[in-house]
Amino acid sequence: MRTVAMAVIFAVAAEGQYLSPAQQERLLLPELQQVSGFVVDPGGTPIPDAWVEHMGGRASAKTDALGRFDLTTRVPRVVIRKPGYESYALDTQRAKEVKLILRPNSRNLPMCSRRDSCHSLNGGFCFPNVKGVKAHAPISDSDYLAKSFTVGKNGIQHGSGYAWSLGIPFDEDVWAATNYREDSYMRMGLGGLVGIVDARGESPKGTYWRYLGYLSESASYRDVTQATAAILDKVLDGICLLPLKK
């Protein structure tokens, strides 16, 4: 993703900045871990095709027809997710053979009643006006639209378009986060079901981040104080979904 200059705000890449290989290496475990397990629903029924992600640049894995997965990895944490279920963050150093229960989400994201009552781009997200948060005018490039919502110098970057978002948060944010929390929602898209990831956590230095998105669209903030995060969360928690355009 190319870097864009947000007027009167700051220059950022779409969802932050990737770590260098040397920086990433410092977050990895010193030795390979062998982890295997089964993923089931609360009734004990296997869940196939659940994604096992945040593999440090390697392709994601999937559970098989019996809900089983096997990993050999140095990453400290992976996330098992399937649209419509609460995600499971698994610390690999503490897990060898595990049985994980994914619980169905108790809610889904609401559809918008009126497009003109919220802020949107050309994607599927629309966000409310929130007191204390400034909504800036969109900027555009050949393959994306971007908009920001700020509290002082910090804020949310909302973007939509080709290559804007991979659909998941950064590996390094997931690996290092404390108080990690994630939900995975689903909606009907043009090619079938679309998974929407809503992840958040606290960084080792005590700042906060959150990622809400799917492939090609996301809204996220990084490196903000707890007080600022609480205000920005009112924007993200107020999301409604628009019909996806053909």
C-alpha positions in Angstrom: 0.0 0.0 0.0 1.4 3.3 -0.9 1.7 6.2 1.6 -0.8 9.0 1.4 -0.7 12.5 2.9 -3.8 13.1 4.9 -4.5 16.9 4.8 -3.8 18.6 8.2 -3.3 15.2 9.8 -0.3 13.0 9.2 1.3 10.8 6.6 0.6 7.1 7.1 0.4 3.9 5.2 -3.0 2.4 4.9 -2.9 0.3 8.1 0.5 1.3 9.7 4.0 0.2 8.8 5.4 -3.3 8.5 8.3 -4.4 10.6 11.7 -5.1 9.1 12.8 -8.8 9.1 15.2 -8.0 12.0 12.4 -6.4 14.0 10.0 -9.3 13.3 12.7 -11.8 14.3 12.8 -10.3 17.8 9.1 -11.2 18.3 9.5 -14.8 17.2 10.0 -17.7 19.6 13.6 -19.0 19.8 12.6 -22.6 18.8 10.0 -24.2 16.6 6.8 -25.2 18.3 4.7 -28.2 17.2 1.0 -27.5 17.8 -1.9 -29.6 16.8 -5.6 -29.6 17.7 -9.2 -29.8 17.0 -11.7 -27.0 16.5 -15.3 -27.7 17.5 -18.5 -25.8 18.2 -20.0 -25.8 21.8 -21.9 -29.0 21.0 -18.7 -30.8 20.0 -19.3 -30.8 16.3 -16.0 -30.3 14.3 -15.7 -27.0 12.5 -14.0 -27.4 9.1 -12.4 -24.6 7.0 -11.6 -22.4 10.0 -8.6 -20.3 9.2 -5.4 -20.5 11.3 -3.7 -17.2 10.6 -0.8 -14.9 11.6 1.9 -17.3 10.5 4.6 -14.7 9.9 4.2 -14.3 6.2 3.5 -18.0 5.5 0.3 -19.0 3.9 -2.6 -19.5 6.3 -3.7 -23.0 7.3 -7.2 -24.4 7.5 -8.9 -27.0 9.6 -9.8 -30.2 7.8 -13.2 -32.0 7.6 -12.6 -33.3 11.2 -11.7 -29.8 12.5 -8.1 -30.7 12.9 -5.0 -28.6 12.2 -1.2 -29.1 12.6 1.4 -26.4 12.8 5.2 -26.2 13.2 6.0 -22.6 13.8 8.0 -20.0 15.7 5.2 -17.4 15.9 4.1 -16.7 19.5 0.4 -16.5 18.7 -2.0 -17.6 16.0 -5.7 -16.8 15.6 -8.3 -19.4 14.7 -11.3 -17.7 13.0 -14.3 -18.4 11.0 -17.0 -15.9 10.0 -19.9 -16.0 12.4 -17.9 -17.3 15.3 -15.9 -15.6 18.1 -12.2 -16.0 17.2 -9.7 -17.9 19.4 -6.2 -16.5 20.0 -3.8 -19.4 20.7 -0.4 -18.8 22.3 1.7 -21.5 20.6 4.3 -21.8 23.4 1.7 -23.0 25.8 -0.1 -25.4 23.5 0.8 -28.8 22.1 -2.3 -30.8 21.6 -5.5 -28.7 22.1 -9.2 -28.8 21.7 -10.6 -25.3 20.9 -14.3 -24.3 21.1 -15.5 -21.6 18.8 -18.7 -20.0 20.0 -21.2 -18.5 17.6 -21.3 -14.7 17.7 -24.2 -13.4 19.7 -24.8 -10.6 17.2 -24.0 -9.5 13.7 -23.2 -6.0 12.3 -26.4 -4.1 11.5 -27.4 -3.0 8.0 -27.7 0.8 7.4 -31.2 2.3 7.4 -30.0 5.5 5.6 -26.8 6.0 3.7 -26.9 9.8 4.1 -26.9 9.5 8.0 -23.3 8.2 8.2 -19.9 8.5 6.6 -19.0 6.0 3.8 -16.6 5.5 0.9 -17.3 3.2 -2.0 -17.2 0.0 0.1 -19.5 -1.6 2.6 -18.8 0.4 5.9 -20.6 3.5 7.1 -19.7 5.2 10.4 -21.6 7.6 12.6 -20.9 11.2 13.6 -19.4 11.1 17.1 -19.0 14.1 19.4 -15.3 15.0 19.8 -14.3 13.2 16.6 -13.5 15.2 13.5 -14.5 13.5 10.2 -12.2 14.6 7.3 -13.1 14.8 3.7 -12.1 11.8 1.6 -9.0 11.7 -0.6 -8.7 9.4 -3.6 -6.1 7.7 -5.7 -6.3 5.4 -8.8 -7.2 2.3 -6.7 -8.6 3.5 -3.4 -10.5 6.1 -1.4 -9.4 7.0 2.1 -11.0 9.0 4.9 -9.9 9.8 8.5 -11.6 10.4 11.8 -9.4 12.1 14.3 -9.1 13.1 18.0 -6.3 15.7 18.1 -3.4 14.2 16.0 -4.6 10.6 16.3 -7.3 8.8 14.6 -8.9 6.2 12.4 -7.9 5.5 8.8 -10.8 4.2 6.8 -9.9 3.0 3.3 -11.6 1.1 0.5 -10.2 -0.2 -2.8 -7.9 -2.6 -4.5 -5.0 -3.7 -2.2 -6.0 -1.4 0.6 -6.5 -4.2 3.2 -5.5 -7.8 3.6 -8.6 -8.5 5.7 -6.7 -9.1 8.9 -4.5 -7.1 11.4 -0.8 -7.0 11.3 1.0 -10.1 12.5 3.2 -8.1 14.8 0.2 -6.4 16.5 -1.4 -9.8 17.1 1.8 -11.4 18.4 2.7 -8.7 20.9 -0.7 -7.6 22.1 -2.0 -8.0 25.6 -5.7 -8.0 26.3 -6.2 -9.3 22.8 -9.8 -9.6 21.7 -11.4 -10.5 18.4 -14.8 -11.2 16.8 -15.3 -12.4 13.2 -18.6 -11.4 11.6 -20.0 -12.4 8.2 -22.1 -10.8 5.6 -23.2 -11.7 2.1 -20.9 -10.3 -0.6 -20.8 -10.4 -4.4 -19.0 -13.8 -4.4 -20.6 -15.3 -1.4 -20.0 -14.9 2.4 -17.4 -12.2 3.4 -15.7 -12.4 6.7 -15.2 -9.2 8.7 -12.5 -9.2 11.4 -12.8 -6.9 14.4 -9.6 -7.2 16.5 -8.0 -5.0 19.2 -5.3 -5.1 21.8 -2.8 -3.2 23.9 0.8 -2.9 22.7 3.8 -3.6 25.0 4.4 0.1 25.4 0.9 0.6 26.7 -0.8 2.1 23.7 -3.9 0.7 21.9 -4.8 -0.5 18.4 -7.9 -1.8 16.7 -8.5 -3.2 13.2 -12.0 -3.6 11.6 -12.0 -4.9 8.1 -12.2 -7.4 5.3 -10.3 -7.9 2.1 -10.1 -4.5 0.4 -11.7 -2.3 3.1 -10.7 -1.5 6.7 -10.9 1.1 9.4 -8.1 1.0 12.0 -6.2 3.0 14.6 -2.8 2.4 16.1 -0.6 3.7 18.9 -3.2 5.7 20.8 -3.9 6.2 24.5 -6.6 4.4 26.3 -8.7 7.6 26.5 -8.4 8.3 22.8 -9.2 4.6 22.0 -12.4 4.8 24.0 -13.6 7.8 21.9 -12.5 6.3 18.6 -14.3 3.0 19.5 -17.6 4.9 19.5 -17.0 5.4 15.8 -16.1 1.8 15.0 -18.8 0.4 17.4 -21.4 2.5 15.5 -20.7 0.9 12.2 -23.5 -0.2 9.9 -23.2 -2.1 6.6 -24.1 -0.9 3.1 -25.0 -3.2 0.2 -21.8 -4.0 -1.7 -21.8 -2.6 -5.2 -21.3 -4.7 -8.3 
